[in-house]
Amino acid sequence: MAAVSIRDLDDQVKERLRIRAAEHGRSMEAEIRAILSAAVSEPVAATGLAQALLMRSGALGGLDLDLPARTTAPRAAHLGS
């Protein structure tokens, strides 16, 4: 097994790790191992901005926009000069 040493860890981060470890009933070292294992085992999907926004809004219950009714008929686009 490899050993990793982390220098200059903020005191507040260390305290939150200690609390989180206690909540899960394990040592800080075991908690950090679990966090790191979870972070690297989750597949990272390459998503674009639109896909990321859809996933985010879906997790919040979707997105429902009130669109105003059309008042004029659609017209053809003029692409000439």
Helices and strands as residue ranges (DSSP letters): H 11-23, H 28-41, H 49-59
